[in-house]
Amino acid sequence: MIRRVLRTVLPPAVRSRAKNVIARARGLTNFYERVYDRQAAMMASDASVGGGDFELMGKIELGLLKLENVKPTDTVVDLGCGTGRLAVQLIPELKGGKYIGIDISRNMLRPHYDLPDASVDVICAFSVFTHMEAEDTYRYFVDSLRVARHGGKLIFSCLPVSLANSRPIFMQQASLDLEQRWAAVRNFVTTEETMETLARWAGWRVVRWYRGDESSVTVPGLAEKQALGQSTCVLQRP
Ligand SMILES: C[S@@+](CC[C@H](N)C(=O)[O-])C[C@H]1O[C@@H](n2cnc3c(N)ncnc32)[C@H](O)[C@@H]1O
């Protein structure tokens, strides 16, 4: 009824403002939480955190952290930890260190944002900013800088257009309208330059990239080095 009145009576500019107010009242601030909860409710828990083999992907993520010399005594935040494919691999490696898994989705874990300033050695976010608007990624860059110790790292993955697999992913998203794109967890493709610029704006120093299509990660028990599929960027708090 309200929608019909909005459509018929109000001029377009007022209609769009009114729609915004209604959307905010419905809890737009919890937008990502609702998108992920919807997806988690629809899928098996393993599948809801993304593609790839649960165990192998966790091992590749751990391998990337090892390439960055993550130590057993480190405090590591796994931002967007999902159902714990990295946790399963990383926790046994930490001796005297601490693993903190954070996730926004109620169907996965309760969010936990009250970390003290300069308290964390490594924050990793695998396949998290891949599904976020750039402005939200920037906000996480800012908040991560606050909790990272000086010299601490933020290690995240994303889908730059320089990867061949970004194009079909982009085209699939482009075949949908806006509402369909946000009906489930959506993918954003980006560029290395964009992510680096946002990171610098937030105060990070860019250290290096591991390309998602280059096999640079050693996984115990596998003869060949592995690639994550998404490119991984390493930032350091100056
Ligand atoms: C594609 S999954 C990746 C999970 C995990 N990092 C992995 O590699 O297995 C993305 C995860 O990020 C979480 N997430 C999305 N937005 C988030 C946010 N704003 N804060 C914390 N977690 C978030 C989702 O709930 C989901 O579990």
Ligand as a Chemical Component Dictionary entry (heavy atoms), coordinates in Angstrom:
data_LIG
# 
_chem_comp.id                   LIG 
_chem_comp.type                 NON-POLYMER 
_chem_comp.pdbx_formal_charge   0 
_chem_comp.three_letter_code    LIG 
# 
loop_
_chem_comp_atom.comp_id 
_chem_comp_atom.atom_id 
_chem_comp_atom.alt_atom_id 
_chem_comp_atom.type_symbol 
_chem_comp_atom.charge 
_chem_comp_atom.model_Cartn_x 
_chem_comp_atom.model_Cartn_y 
_chem_comp_atom.model_Cartn_z 
_chem_comp_atom.pdbx_ordinal 
LIG C1  C1  C 0  33.820 -15.678 0.714 1  
LIG S1  S1  S 1  33.823 -15.823 2.443 2  
LIG C2  C2  C 0  35.522 -16.130 2.800 3  
LIG C3  C3  C 0  35.719 -16.833 4.123 4  
LIG C4  C4  C 0  37.157 -17.081 4.564 5  
LIG N1  N1  N 0  37.938 -15.870 4.627 6  
LIG C5  C5  C 0  37.819 -18.109 3.689 7  
LIG O1  O1  O 0  38.697 -17.767 2.904 8  
LIG O2  O2  O -1 37.429 -19.257 3.789 9  
LIG C6  C6  C 0  33.612 -14.149 2.982 10 
LIG C7  C7  C 0  33.333 -14.067 4.472 11 
LIG O3  O3  O 0  33.429 -12.701 4.870 12 
LIG C8  C8  C 0  32.409 -12.431 5.811 13 
LIG N2  N2  N 0  32.153 -10.994 5.798 14 
LIG C9  C9  C 0  31.575 -10.287 4.824 15 
LIG N3  N3  N 0  31.481 -9.006  5.153 16 
LIG C10 C10 C 0  32.055 -8.910  6.378 17 
LIG C11 C11 C 0  32.257 -7.845  7.261 18 
LIG N4  N4  N 0  31.834 -6.628  6.948 19 
LIG N5  N5  N 0  32.873 -8.094  8.440 20 
LIG C12 C12 C 0  33.268 -9.340  8.762 21 
LIG N6  N6  N 0  33.078 -10.401 7.959 22 
LIG C13 C13 C 0  32.485 -10.177 6.789 23 
LIG C14 C14 C 0  31.232 -13.272 5.342 24 
LIG O4  O4  O 0  30.273 -13.517 6.347 25 
LIG C15 C15 C 0  31.931 -14.542 4.867 26 
LIG O5  O5  O 0  32.026 -15.491 5.890 27 
# 
loop_
_chem_comp_bond.comp_id 
_chem_comp_bond.atom_id_1 
_chem_comp_bond.atom_id_2 
_chem_comp_bond.value_order 
_chem_comp_bond.pdbx_ordinal 
LIG C1  S1  SING 1  
LIG S1  C2  SING 2  
LIG S1  C6  SING 3  
LIG C2  C3  SING 4  
LIG C3  C4  SING 5  
LIG C4  N1  SING 6  
LIG C4  C5  SING 7  
LIG C5  O1  DOUB 8  
LIG C5  O2  SING 9  
LIG C6  C7  SING 10 
LIG C7  O3  SING 11 
LIG C7  C15 SING 12 
LIG O3  C8  SING 13 
LIG C8  N2  SING 14 
LIG C8  C14 SING 15 
LIG N2  C9  SING 16 
LIG N2  C13 SING 17 
LIG C9  N3  DOUB 18 
LIG N3  C10 SING 19 
LIG C10 C11 SING 20 
LIG C10 C13 DOUB 21 
LIG C11 N4  SING 22 
LIG C11 N5  DOUB 23 
LIG N5  C12 SING 24 
LIG C12 N6  DOUB 25 
LIG N6  C13 SING 26 
LIG C14 O4  SING 27 
LIG C14 C15 SING 28 
LIG C15 O5  SING 29 
# 
